[in-house]
Amino acid sequence: MKTTDTDDAASARTPADARLATEAWLSVVQTYNQCSAALTQRLAPLGLSILQHEMLMNLLRTPGISQQRLAERCFSAKSGISMQVAAFEKDGVIERRVDPNDARARLLELTPKGAALAGQAHAVQTCVVDAMTDGYSREELADLKQRMDAIGAILKTMAA
């Protein structure tokens, strides 16, 4: 049974090509796990988890984002995002304000305390990204991004 448009190409692969594809996939998974471990270790002194870091980076990039949009951008269950938004609000890291276009919706913004914390978290992220990409040319990084975007698009259609 054909499950995706890529099944024909996959079935035409030689066993050696299939092994190489699996090794490439494993390399991506291992790199993701290593990146998460490096971030986790470096965020710990700030008292931040990966989810909290991800939320802060999204709020830093997109002030006034809705909680629903934030949940779509983060790799966590909506309930986890809701609990963390409440905790961040209680700790004075974020504030909610009424959406001027929809009085039922609330928009999230960093407080000055949250902006300072987000700035520290961003510095950690920059350090990890710089270490990961050191020695690669702009063209190599653009190629890597393009390939990962294409793979992501394929995976997104498979998950839909």
DSSP file (Angstrom, degrees, kcal/mol; ACC not computed):
  #  RESIDUE AA STRUCTURE BP1 BP2  ACC     N-H-->O    O-->H-N    N-H-->O    O-->H-N    TCO  KAPPA ALPHA  PHI   PSI    X-CA   Y-CA   Z-CA
    1    1 A M              0   0    0      0, 0.0     2,-0.4     0, 0.0     0, 0.0   0.000 360.0 360.0 360.0 128.2    0.0    0.0    0.0
    2    2 A K        +     0   0    0      1,-0.2     3,-0.1     3,-0.0     0, 0.0  -0.664 360.0 174.5 -80.5 126.2    1.4    3.4   -1.0
    3    3 A T        +     0   0    0     -2,-0.4     2,-0.3     1,-0.2    -1,-0.2   0.692  61.8  15.7-106.9 -23.5    1.3    5.8    1.9
    4    4 A T  S >  S-     0   0    0      1,-0.0     3,-1.3     0, 0.0     4,-0.3  -0.938  74.8-108.9-143.9 166.5    3.1    8.9    0.5
    5    5 A D  T 3  S+     0   0    0     -2,-0.3     3,-0.4     1,-0.2     4,-0.4   0.685 116.6  61.1 -67.7 -17.1    4.2   10.3   -2.8
    6    6 A T  T 3> S+     0   0    0      1,-0.2     4,-2.4     2,-0.1    -1,-0.2   0.507  77.8  89.0 -89.4  -3.8    7.8    9.5   -1.8
    7    7 A D  H <> S+     0   0    0     -3,-1.3     4,-2.6     1,-0.2    -1,-0.2   0.884  84.2  54.4 -61.5 -38.6    7.1    5.7   -1.6
    8    8 A D  H  > S+     0   0    0     -3,-0.4     4,-1.1    -4,-0.3    -1,-0.2   0.930 111.1  44.8 -60.5 -45.4    8.0    5.2   -5.3
    9    9 A A  H  4 S+     0   0    0     -4,-0.4     4,-0.4     1,-0.2     3,-0.3   0.902 113.7  50.5 -65.5 -40.4   11.4    6.9   -4.9
   10   10 A A  H >< S+     0   0    0     -4,-2.4     3,-1.2     1,-0.2    -2,-0.2   0.890 108.1  51.8 -65.5 -38.9   12.1    5.0   -1.7
   11   11 A S  H 3< S+     0   0    0     -4,-2.6    -1,-0.2     1,-0.3    -2,-0.2   0.739 105.0  57.5 -71.7 -20.3   11.2    1.7   -3.3
   12   12 A A  T 3< S+     0   0    0     -4,-1.1    -1,-0.3    -3,-0.3    -2,-0.2   0.505  85.6 109.1 -85.0  -4.6   13.6    2.4   -6.1
   13   13 A R  S <  S-     0   0    0     -3,-1.2    -3,-0.0    -4,-0.4    -4,-0.0  -0.376  71.0-122.1 -71.9 147.5   16.6    2.9   -3.7
   14   14 A T     >  -     0   0    0      1,-0.1     4,-2.5    -2,-0.1     5,-0.2  -0.462  30.7-106.3 -77.2 161.4   19.3    0.4   -3.5
   15   15 A P  H  > S+     0   0    0      0, 0.0     4,-2.3     0, 0.0     5,-0.2   0.882 123.3  53.1 -57.1 -36.7   19.9   -1.2   -0.1
   16   16 A A  H  > S+     0   0    0      2,-0.2     4,-2.2     1,-0.2     5,-0.1   0.904 109.4  47.9 -65.5 -40.3   23.1    0.9    0.2
   17   17 A D  H  > S+     0   0    0      2,-0.2     4,-2.6     1,-0.2    -1,-0.2   0.898 110.6  51.7 -65.9 -39.8   21.1    4.1   -0.5
   18   18 A A  H  X S+     0   0    0     -4,-2.5     4,-2.2     2,-0.2    -2,-0.2   0.903 110.0  49.2 -63.6 -41.0   18.5    3.0    2.0
   19   19 A R  H  X S+     0   0    0     -4,-2.3     4,-2.6     2,-0.2    -2,-0.2   0.916 111.5  49.4 -63.1 -42.6   21.2    2.5    4.7
   20   20 A L  H  X S+     0   0    0     -4,-2.2     4,-2.5     2,-0.2    -2,-0.2   0.905 109.8  51.2 -63.9 -41.4   22.7    5.9    3.9
   21   21 A A  H  X S+     0   0    0     -4,-2.6     4,-2.3     2,-0.2    -1,-0.2   0.908 111.4  48.1 -61.5 -41.6   19.2    7.5    4.2
   22   22 A T  H  X S+     0   0    0     -4,-2.2     4,-2.8     2,-0.2    -2,-0.2   0.903 110.9  50.6 -65.4 -41.3   18.7    5.8    7.6
   23   23 A E  H  X S+     0   0    0     -4,-2.6     4,-2.1     2,-0.2    -2,-0.2   0.891 110.1  50.1 -63.7 -39.0   22.2    7.0    8.7
   24   24 A A  H  X S+     0   0    0     -4,-2.5     4,-2.0     2,-0.2    -2,-0.2   0.922 111.2  49.0 -63.9 -43.4   21.4   10.5    7.6
   25   25 A W  H  X S+     0   0    0     -4,-2.3     4,-2.4     1,-0.2    -2,-0.2   0.928 110.9  49.8 -61.6 -45.7   18.1   10.4    9.6
   26   26 A L  H  X S+     0   0    0     -4,-2.8     4,-3.0     1,-0.2     5,-0.2   0.875 107.8  54.7 -61.0 -37.0   19.9    9.1   12.6
   27   27 A S  H  X S+     0   0    0     -4,-2.1     4,-2.4     2,-0.2    -1,-0.2   0.908 108.6  48.1 -62.9 -41.8   22.4   11.9   12.3
   28   28 A V  H  X S+     0   0    0     -4,-2.0     4,-2.6     2,-0.2    -2,-0.2   0.937 113.6  46.9 -63.2 -46.7   19.6   14.4   12.4
   29   29 A V  H  X S+     0   0    0     -4,-2.4     4,-2.4     1,-0.2    -2,-0.2   0.926 114.0  47.3 -62.7 -45.4   18.0   12.8   15.4
   30   30 A Q  H  X S+     0   0    0     -4,-3.0     4,-2.6     1,-0.2    -1,-0.2   0.904 112.3  49.9 -63.5 -40.8   21.3   12.5   17.3
   31   31 A T  H  X S+     0   0    0     -4,-2.4     4,-2.7    -5,-0.2    -2,-0.2   0.909 109.8  50.9 -64.9 -41.9   22.1   16.2   16.5
   32   32 A Y  H  X S+     0   0    0     -4,-2.6     4,-2.6     2,-0.2    -2,-0.2   0.934 112.2  47.2 -59.1 -46.4   18.7   17.3   17.7
   33   33 A N  H  X S+     0   0    0     -4,-2.4     4,-2.3     1,-0.2    -2,-0.2   0.897 112.8  48.7 -63.8 -40.4   19.2   15.4   20.9
   34   34 A Q  H  X S+     0   0    0     -4,-2.6     4,-2.5     2,-0.2    -1,-0.2   0.889 111.1  50.4 -67.0 -38.8   22.7   16.8   21.4
   35   35 A C  H  X S+     0   0    0     -4,-2.7     4,-2.7     2,-0.2     5,-0.2   0.927 110.9  49.2 -63.3 -44.4   21.5   20.3   20.7
   36   36 A S  H  X S+     0   0    0     -4,-2.6     4,-2.9     1,-0.2    -2,-0.2   0.905 111.6  49.3 -61.0 -41.8   18.7   19.9   23.3
   37   37 A A  H  X S+     0   0    0     -4,-2.3     4,-2.4     2,-0.2    -2,-0.2   0.914 111.4  48.7 -65.0 -42.5   21.2   18.6   25.8
   38   38 A A  H  X S+     0   0    0     -4,-2.5     4,-2.0     2,-0.2    -2,-0.2   0.921 114.8  45.2 -63.6 -43.7   23.6   21.5   25.2
   39   39 A L  H  X S+     0   0    0     -4,-2.7     4,-2.4     2,-0.2     5,-0.2   0.929 111.5  52.6 -65.0 -44.7   20.8   24.0   25.6
   40   40 A T  H  X S+     0   0    0     -4,-2.9     4,-1.4     1,-0.2    -2,-0.2   0.923 110.9  47.3 -57.2 -45.8   19.4   22.3   28.7
   41   41 A Q  H  < S+     0   0    0     -4,-2.4    -1,-0.2     1,-0.2    -2,-0.2   0.902 116.4  43.1 -62.9 -41.9   22.8   22.4   30.4
   42   42 A R  H  < S+     0   0    0     -4,-2.0    -1,-0.2     1,-0.2    -2,-0.2   0.723 113.6  50.7 -81.2 -21.5   23.3   26.1   29.5
   43   43 A L  H ><>S+     0   0    0     -4,-2.4     5,-1.7    -5,-0.2     3,-1.5   0.702  89.6  82.9 -84.6 -20.8   19.8   27.2   30.4
   44   44 A A  G ><5S+     0   0    0     -4,-1.4     3,-1.9     1,-0.3    -1,-0.2   0.870  84.3  56.6 -54.3 -43.1   19.8   25.5   33.8
   45   45 A P  G 3 5S+     0   0    0      0, 0.0    -1,-0.3     0, 0.0    -2,-0.1   0.778 107.2  51.0 -62.3 -21.8   21.7   28.4   35.5
   46   46 A L  G < 5S-     0   0    0     -3,-1.5    -2,-0.2    -4,-0.2     3,-0.1   0.512 115.9-118.5 -87.9  -4.9   18.8   30.7   34.3
   47   47 A G  T < 5 +     0   0    0     -3,-1.9     2,-0.4    -4,-0.5    -3,-0.2   0.770  68.9 137.4  74.1  26.2   16.3   28.3   35.8
   48   48 A L      < -     0   0    0     -5,-1.7    -1,-0.3    -8,-0.1     2,-0.2  -0.844  43.3-151.2-112.5 142.9   14.8   27.7   32.3
   49   49 A S     >  -     0   0    0     -2,-0.4     4,-2.5    -3,-0.1     5,-0.2  -0.484  38.7-101.1 -92.8 173.2   13.6   24.5   30.6
   50   50 A I  H  > S+     0   0    0      2,-0.2     4,-2.9     1,-0.2     5,-0.2   0.925 124.5  51.1 -61.1 -44.3   13.7   24.0   26.8
   51   51 A L  H  > S+     0   0    0      2,-0.2     4,-2.6     1,-0.2    -1,-0.2   0.932 110.5  47.9 -60.1 -46.4    9.9   24.8   26.6
   52   52 A Q  H  > S+     0   0    0      1,-0.2     4,-2.6     2,-0.2    -1,-0.2   0.910 112.5  49.9 -61.6 -41.3   10.3   28.0   28.6
   53   53 A H  H  X S+     0   0    0     -4,-2.5     4,-2.7     2,-0.2     5,-0.2   0.940 110.5  49.8 -59.9 -48.1   13.3   29.0   26.4
   54   54 A E  H  X S+     0   0    0     -4,-2.9     4,-2.0     1,-0.2    -2,-0.2   0.903 111.6  48.5 -59.6 -42.7   11.2   28.3   23.3
   55   55 A M  H  X S+     0   0    0     -4,-2.6     4,-2.4     1,-0.2    -1,-0.2   0.932 111.8  49.0 -63.8 -45.3    8.3   30.4   24.6
   56   56 A L  H  X S+     0   0    0     -4,-2.6     4,-2.3     1,-0.2    -2,-0.2   0.898 110.0  51.2 -62.3 -40.6   10.6   33.3   25.5
   57   57 A M  H  X S+     0   0    0     -4,-2.7     4,-2.3     2,-0.2    -1,-0.2   0.891 111.2  48.2 -65.7 -38.0   12.2   33.3   22.1
   58   58 A N  H  X S+     0   0    0     -4,-2.0     4,-2.5    -5,-0.2    -1,-0.2   0.898 113.0  47.5 -67.4 -39.8    8.9   33.4   20.4
   59   59 A L  H  < S+     0   0    0     -4,-2.4    51,-0.3     2,-0.2    -2,-0.2   0.831 112.0  50.8 -70.1 -31.2    7.7   36.2   22.6
   60   60 A L  H  < S+     0   0    0     -4,-2.3    -2,-0.2    -5,-0.2    -1,-0.2   0.913 116.4  40.6 -68.5 -43.6   10.9   38.1   22.0
   61   61 A R  H  < S+     0   0    0     -4,-2.3    -2,-0.2     1,-0.2    -1,-0.2   0.838 128.8  28.8 -72.4 -34.4   10.5   37.6   18.2
   62   62 A T  S >< S-     0   0    0     -4,-2.5     3,-1.0    -5,-0.2    -1,-0.2  -0.670  75.5-165.8-133.2  77.0    6.8   38.3   18.1
   63   63 A P  T 3  S+     0   0    0      0, 0.0    46,-0.2     0, 0.0    -3,-0.1  -0.352  77.7  28.5 -61.2 142.6    5.6   40.6   20.9
   64   64 A G  T 3  S+     0   0    0     44,-1.7    45,-0.2     1,-0.2     2,-0.1   0.738  83.4 158.5  80.2  22.4    1.8   40.6   21.3
   65   65 A I  E <   -A  108   0A   0     -3,-1.0    43,-3.1    43,-0.8    -1,-0.2  -0.479  42.8-113.1 -75.9 149.0    1.4   37.0   20.0
   66   66 A S  E  >  -A  107   0A   0     41,-0.2     4,-2.5    -2,-0.1    41,-0.2  -0.461  20.2-119.0 -78.4 157.2   -1.8   35.1   21.0
   67   67 A Q  H  > S+     0   0    0     39,-0.9     4,-2.4     1,-0.2     5,-0.2   0.875 115.8  54.2 -63.3 -36.1   -1.5   32.1   23.3
   68   68 A Q  H  > S+     0   0    0      2,-0.2     4,-1.8     1,-0.2    -1,-0.2   0.930 109.9  45.7 -63.8 -45.0   -3.0   30.0   20.5
   69   69 A R  H  > S+     0   0    0      2,-0.2     4,-1.6     1,-0.2    -2,-0.2   0.888 111.0  53.7 -65.8 -38.5   -0.3   31.1   18.1
   70   70 A L  H  X S+     0   0    0     -4,-2.5     4,-1.5     1,-0.2    -1,-0.2   0.924 107.6  50.6 -60.3 -44.1    2.4   30.6   20.7
   71   71 A A  H  < S+     0   0    0     -4,-2.4     5,-0.4     1,-0.2    -1,-0.2   0.868 107.6  53.9 -62.7 -36.5    1.2   27.0   21.2
   72   72 A E  H  < S+     0   0    0     -4,-1.8    -1,-0.2     1,-0.2    -2,-0.2   0.846 111.2  46.0 -65.6 -33.2    1.3   26.4   17.5
   73   73 A R  H  < S+     0   0    0     -4,-1.6     2,-0.2    -3,-0.2    -1,-0.2   0.722 102.8  75.7 -82.7 -22.4    4.9   27.5   17.3
   74   74 A C  S  < S-     0   0    0     -4,-1.5     2,-1.3    -5,-0.2     7,-0.1  -0.624  81.1-126.8 -95.3 151.9    6.1   25.6   20.3
   75   75 A F  S    S+     0   0    0     -2,-0.2     2,-0.3   -24,-0.0    -3,-0.1  -0.455  78.0  88.3 -93.4  61.3    6.7   21.8   20.4
   76   76 A S  S    S-     0   0    0     -2,-1.3    -2,-0.1    -5,-0.4     5,-0.0  -0.975  84.8 -84.3-151.8 160.1    4.5   21.1   23.4
   77   77 A A     >  -     0   0    0     -2,-0.3     4,-1.9     1,-0.1     3,-0.4  -0.342  40.2-117.9 -64.8 149.2    0.9   20.3   24.2
   78   78 A K  H  > S+     0   0    0      1,-0.2     4,-2.7     2,-0.2     5,-0.2   0.849 115.5  57.6 -58.6 -34.3   -1.4   23.3   24.5
   79   79 A S  H  > S+     0   0    0      1,-0.2     4,-2.3     2,-0.2    -1,-0.2   0.890 105.1  50.6 -65.4 -36.9   -2.0   22.4   28.2
   80   80 A G  H  > S+     0   0    0     -3,-0.4     4,-2.1     2,-0.2    -1,-0.2   0.893 111.1  48.5 -65.1 -39.5    1.7   22.6   28.9
   81   81 A I  H  X S+     0   0    0     -4,-1.9     4,-2.9     2,-0.2     5,-0.2   0.926 110.7  51.3 -65.3 -44.9    1.8   26.0   27.2
   82   82 A S  H  X S+     0   0    0     -4,-2.7     4,-2.1     1,-0.2    -2,-0.2   0.912 111.1  47.4 -59.4 -44.1   -1.3   27.2   29.2
   83   83 A M  H  X S+     0   0    0     -4,-2.3     4,-2.1     1,-0.2    -1,-0.2   0.901 114.1  47.1 -65.2 -40.1    0.3   26.1   32.5
   84   84 A Q  H  X S+     0   0    0     -4,-2.1     4,-3.1     2,-0.2     5,-0.2   0.874 109.1  53.7 -71.9 -36.0    3.6   27.8   31.6
   85   85 A V  H  X S+     0   0    0     -4,-2.9     4,-2.5     2,-0.2    -1,-0.2   0.934 110.4  48.1 -60.2 -44.9    1.9   31.0   30.5
   86   86 A A  H  X S+     0   0    0     -4,-2.1     4,-2.5    -5,-0.2    -2,-0.2   0.914 113.5  47.0 -62.2 -42.5    0.1   31.1   33.9
   87   87 A A  H  X S+     0   0    0     -4,-2.1     4,-2.2     2,-0.2    -2,-0.2   0.921 112.5  49.1 -66.4 -43.5    3.4   30.5   35.7
   88   88 A F  H  <>S+     0   0    0     -4,-3.1     5,-3.0     2,-0.2     6,-1.0   0.895 112.2  49.2 -61.4 -39.6    5.2   33.1   33.7
   89   89 A E  H ><5S+     0   0    0     -4,-2.5     3,-1.3    -5,-0.2    -2,-0.2   0.930 110.7  49.4 -65.8 -44.6    2.4   35.6   34.4
   90   90 A K  H 3<5S+     0   0    0     -4,-2.5    -2,-0.2     1,-0.3    -1,-0.2   0.865 111.6  49.9 -61.0 -37.0    2.5   34.8   38.1
   91   91 A D  T 3<5S-     0   0    0     -4,-2.2    -1,-0.3    -5,-0.2    -2,-0.2   0.444 116.8-114.0 -83.2  -0.4    6.3   35.3   38.2
   92   92 A G  T < 5S+     0   0    0     -3,-1.3    22,-0.5    -4,-0.3    21,-0.3   0.740  83.9 119.5  76.5  22.2    6.0   38.6   36.3
   93   93 A V  S   <S+     0   0    0     -5,-3.0    18,-2.3    -6,-0.2     2,-0.3   0.824  78.4  15.5 -87.2 -36.1    7.7   37.4   33.2
   94   94 A I  E     -B  110   0A   0     -6,-1.0     2,-0.3    16,-0.3    16,-0.2  -0.888  64.1-153.2-131.7 164.6    4.8   38.0   30.8
   95   95 A E  E     -B  109   0A   0     14,-2.6    14,-2.1    -2,-0.3     2,-0.4  -0.984  12.7-136.8-135.3 150.7    1.6   39.9   30.9
   96   96 A R  E     -B  108   0A   0     -2,-0.3     2,-0.3    12,-0.2    12,-0.2  -0.855  21.9-177.7-104.8 140.5   -1.6   39.4   29.0
   97   97 A R  E     -B  107   0A   0     10,-2.4    10,-3.5    -2,-0.4     2,-0.1  -0.959  35.2 -92.3-134.3 157.3   -3.5   42.2   27.4
   98   98 A V  E     -B  106   0A   0     -2,-0.3     8,-0.2     8,-0.2     5,-0.1  -0.433  39.8-117.8 -68.9 136.1   -6.8   42.3   25.5
   99   99 A D  E >   -B  102   0A   0      6,-2.2     3,-1.2     3,-0.7     6,-0.2  -0.638  16.9-144.6 -71.8 121.4   -6.5   41.9   21.8
  100  100 A P  T 3  S+     0   0    0      0, 0.0     3,-0.2     0, 0.0    -1,-0.2   0.721 100.1  48.3 -63.4 -18.6   -7.9   45.2   20.3
  101  101 A N  T 3  S+     0   0    0      1,-0.3     2,-0.2     2,-0.0    -2,-0.0   0.565 124.5  25.1 -95.8  -9.9   -9.3   43.2   17.4
  102  102 A D  E X   - B   0  99A   0     -3,-1.2     3,-1.8     3,-0.2    -3,-0.7  -0.745  62.7-161.6-156.7 100.0  -11.0   40.5   19.5
  103  103 A A  E 3  S+     0   0A   0      1,-0.3    -1,-0.1    -2,-0.2    -4,-0.0   0.688  92.4  59.9 -61.2 -18.9  -12.0   41.3   23.1
  104  104 A R  E 3  S+     0   0A   0     -6,-0.1    -1,-0.3     2,-0.0     2,-0.2   0.748  95.7  76.4 -79.2 -23.1  -12.2   37.6   23.9
  105  105 A A  E <   -     0   0A   0     -3,-1.8    -6,-2.2    -6,-0.2     2,-0.4  -0.557  67.7-148.0 -92.7 152.9   -8.6   37.0   23.0
  106  106 A R  E     - B   0  98A   0     -8,-0.2   -39,-0.9    -2,-0.2     2,-0.4  -0.956   6.7-148.6-119.1 138.5   -5.5   37.8   25.1
  107  107 A L  E     -AB  66  97A   0    -10,-3.5   -10,-2.4    -2,-0.4     2,-0.4  -0.824  14.3-135.2-105.4 146.1   -2.1   38.8   23.7
  108  108 A L  E     +AB  65  96A   0    -43,-3.1   -44,-1.7    -2,-0.4   -43,-0.8  -0.831  25.5 171.3-106.9 137.0    1.1   37.9   25.4
  109  109 A E  E     - B   0  95A   0    -14,-2.1   -14,-2.6    -2,-0.4     2,-0.2  -0.989  34.2-109.0-140.6 149.8    4.0   40.3   25.9
  110  110 A L  E     - B   0  94A   0     -2,-0.3   -16,-0.3   -51,-0.3   -17,-0.1  -0.548  28.5-138.3 -73.7 140.2    7.2   40.1   27.9
  111  111 A T     >  -     0   0    0    -18,-2.3     4,-3.1    -2,-0.2     5,-0.2  -0.383  37.9 -94.0 -80.8 172.8    7.5   42.4   30.9
  112  112 A P  H  > S+     0   0    0      0, 0.0     4,-2.1     0, 0.0     5,-0.2   0.912 132.5  50.1 -55.5 -40.6   10.8   44.2   31.5
  113  113 A K  H  > S+     0   0    0    -21,-0.3     4,-2.1     1,-0.2   -20,-0.2   0.919 112.5  46.9 -61.3 -43.3   11.8   41.3   33.8
  114  114 A G  H  > S+     0   0    0    -22,-0.5     4,-3.0   -21,-0.3     5,-0.2   0.876 109.3  53.5 -66.7 -38.7   10.8   38.8   31.0
  115  115 A A  H  X S+     0   0    0     -4,-3.1     4,-2.1     2,-0.2    -1,-0.2   0.891 109.2  49.3 -64.1 -38.9   12.6   40.8   28.4
  116  116 A A  H  X S+     0   0    0     -4,-2.1     4,-1.8    -5,-0.2    -2,-0.2   0.922 113.5  45.9 -65.6 -43.5   15.8   40.6   30.5
  117  117 A L  H  X S+     0   0    0     -4,-2.1     4,-2.5     1,-0.2    -2,-0.2   0.909 112.2  51.2 -64.8 -42.4   15.4   36.9   31.0
  118  118 A A  H  X S+     0   0    0     -4,-3.0     4,-2.6     1,-0.2    -1,-0.2   0.875 107.3  54.2 -62.9 -37.1   14.7   36.4   27.3
  119  119 A G  H  X S+     0   0    0     -4,-2.1     4,-1.8     2,-0.2    -1,-0.2   0.904 109.4  47.0 -63.6 -40.9   17.8   38.4   26.5
  120  120 A Q  H  X S+     0   0    0     -4,-1.8     4,-1.6     2,-0.2    -2,-0.2   0.908 113.2  48.7 -65.7 -42.0   19.9   36.0   28.7
  121  121 A A  H  X S+     0   0    0     -4,-2.5     4,-2.5     1,-0.2    -2,-0.2   0.877 108.9  53.6 -65.6 -37.5   18.3   33.0   27.1
  122  122 A H  H  X S+     0   0    0     -4,-2.6     4,-2.9     1,-0.2    -1,-0.2   0.882 105.0  54.3 -65.1 -37.3   18.9   34.4   23.6
  123  123 A A  H  X S+     0   0    0     -4,-1.8     4,-2.0     2,-0.2    -1,-0.2   0.891 108.8  49.1 -62.8 -38.9   22.6   34.8   24.5
  124  124 A V  H  X S+     0   0    0     -4,-1.6     4,-2.1     2,-0.2    -2,-0.2   0.941 111.9  48.4 -63.5 -47.5   22.7   31.1   25.4
  125  125 A Q  H  X S+     0   0    0     -4,-2.5     4,-3.0     1,-0.2     5,-0.2   0.917 110.1  51.8 -59.1 -44.6   21.0   30.1   22.2
  126  126 A T  H  X S+     0   0    0     -4,-2.9     4,-2.8     1,-0.2    -1,-0.2   0.893 107.9  52.4 -60.5 -40.8   23.4   32.3   20.2
  127  127 A C  H  X S+     0   0    0     -4,-2.0     4,-2.0     2,-0.2    -1,-0.2   0.924 112.8  44.0 -61.4 -45.2   26.4   30.6   21.9
  128  128 A V  H  X S+     0   0    0     -4,-2.1     4,-2.4     2,-0.2    -2,-0.2   0.930 115.1  48.0 -67.1 -45.8   25.1   27.1   20.9
  129  129 A V  H  X S+     0   0    0     -4,-3.0     4,-2.1     1,-0.2    -2,-0.2   0.913 111.3  51.0 -62.8 -42.5   24.1   28.1   17.4
  130  130 A D  H  X S+     0   0    0     -4,-2.8     4,-1.1    -5,-0.2    -1,-0.2   0.915 111.2  47.9 -61.0 -42.8   27.5   29.8   16.9
  131  131 A A  H  < S+     0   0    0     -4,-2.0     3,-0.3    -5,-0.2    -1,-0.2   0.898 112.9  49.4 -64.6 -39.7   29.3   26.7   18.1
  132  132 A M  H  < S+     0   0    0     -4,-2.4    -1,-0.2     1,-0.2    -2,-0.2   0.846 119.6  35.7 -66.4 -34.7   27.2   24.5   15.8
  133  133 A T  H >< S+     0   0    0     -4,-2.1     3,-2.1    -5,-0.2    -1,-0.2   0.436  81.4 128.0-105.8  -0.2   27.7   26.5   12.7
  134  134 A D  T 3< S+     0   0    0     -4,-1.1     3,-0.1    -3,-0.3    -3,-0.0  -0.339  76.7  22.1 -58.4 132.0   31.3   27.7   13.2
  135  135 A G  T 3  S+     0   0    0      1,-0.3     2,-0.4    -2,-0.0    -1,-0.3   0.343  95.4 115.3  93.0  -6.8   33.3   26.9   10.1
  136  136 A Y    <   -     0   0    0     -3,-2.1    -1,-0.3     1,-0.0     2,-0.0  -0.795  63.0-126.5 -97.2 139.6   30.4   26.7    7.7
  137  137 A S     >  -     0   0    0     -2,-0.4     4,-2.4     1,-0.1     5,-0.2  -0.315  25.5-108.1 -75.6 164.1   30.1   29.2    4.9
  138  138 A R  H  > S+     0   0    0      1,-0.2     4,-2.5     2,-0.2     5,-0.2   0.892 122.4  52.0 -56.7 -41.3   27.0   31.3    4.3
  139  139 A E  H  > S+     0   0    0      2,-0.2     4,-2.4     1,-0.2    -1,-0.2   0.899 108.5  49.8 -65.4 -41.5   26.2   29.2    1.2
  140  140 A E  H  > S+     0   0    0      2,-0.2     4,-2.5     1,-0.2    -2,-0.2   0.902 112.2  47.7 -64.9 -40.0   26.6   25.9    3.2
  141  141 A L  H  X S+     0   0    0     -4,-2.4     4,-2.6     2,-0.2    -2,-0.2   0.901 111.5  50.1 -67.4 -40.1   24.2   27.2    5.9
  142  142 A A  H  X S+     0   0    0     -4,-2.5     4,-2.5     2,-0.2    -2,-0.2   0.900 111.8  48.9 -63.4 -39.9   21.7   28.4    3.3
  143  143 A D  H  X S+     0   0    0     -4,-2.4     4,-2.5     2,-0.2    -2,-0.2   0.921 111.2  49.4 -65.1 -44.5   21.9   25.0    1.6
  144  144 A L  H  X S+     0   0    0     -4,-2.5     4,-2.7     2,-0.2     5,-0.2   0.924 112.0  48.6 -60.2 -45.2   21.4   23.2    4.9
  145  145 A K  H  X S+     0   0    0     -4,-2.6     4,-2.7     1,-0.2    -2,-0.2   0.927 111.4  49.8 -60.9 -45.2   18.4   25.4    5.7
  146  146 A Q  H  X S+     0   0    0     -4,-2.5     4,-2.1     1,-0.2    -1,-0.2   0.918 113.0  46.4 -61.3 -43.9   16.9   24.8    2.3
  147  147 A R  H  X S+     0   0    0     -4,-2.5     4,-2.5     2,-0.2    -2,-0.2   0.921 113.7  47.4 -66.0 -43.5   17.3   21.0    2.7
  148  148 A M  H  X S+     0   0    0     -4,-2.7     4,-2.7     1,-0.2    -2,-0.2   0.882 111.0  52.2 -67.3 -36.3   15.9   20.9    6.2
  149  149 A D  H  X S+     0   0    0     -4,-2.7     4,-2.2    -5,-0.2    -1,-0.2   0.911 110.5  48.4 -62.6 -41.7   12.9   23.1    5.1
  150  150 A A  H  X S+     0   0    0     -4,-2.1     4,-1.9     2,-0.2    -2,-0.2   0.917 113.1  46.7 -65.5 -43.1   12.2   20.7    2.3
  151  151 A I  H  X S+     0   0    0     -4,-2.5     4,-2.5     1,-0.2    -2,-0.2   0.912 111.3  52.7 -64.1 -42.0   12.4   17.7    4.6
  152  152 A G  H  X S+     0   0    0     -4,-2.7     4,-2.4     1,-0.2    -2,-0.2   0.885 106.8  52.4 -60.2 -39.4   10.2   19.5    7.1
  153  153 A A  H  X S+     0   0    0     -4,-2.2     4,-1.8     2,-0.2    -1,-0.2   0.901 109.7  48.9 -64.8 -40.6    7.6   20.2    4.5
  154  154 A I  H  X S+     0   0    0     -4,-1.9     4,-1.7     1,-0.2    -2,-0.2   0.940 112.9  47.1 -62.5 -46.9    7.5   16.5    3.5
  155  155 A L  H  X S+     0   0    0     -4,-2.5     4,-1.8     1,-0.2    -2,-0.2   0.863 107.8  56.9 -64.3 -35.5    7.1   15.5    7.2
  156  156 A K  H  X S+     0   0    0     -4,-2.4     4,-0.9     1,-0.2    -1,-0.2   0.905 106.9  48.3 -63.1 -40.9    4.4   18.1    7.7
  157  157 A T  H  < S+     0   0    0     -4,-1.8     3,-0.3     1,-0.2    -1,-0.2   0.851 110.0  52.9 -68.4 -32.0    2.3   16.6    4.9
  158  158 A M  H  < S+     0   0    0     -4,-1.7    -1,-0.2     1,-0.2    -2,-0.2   0.834 110.7  47.1 -69.6 -31.3    2.8   13.1    6.4
  159  159 A A  H  <        0   0    0     -4,-1.8    -1,-0.2     1,-0.2    -2,-0.2   0.602 360.0 360.0 -85.6 -11.8    1.6   14.3    9.8
  160  160 A A     <        0   0    0     -4,-0.9    -1,-0.2    -3,-0.3    -2,-0.1   0.490 360.0 360.0 -76.1 360.0   -1.4   16.0    8.4
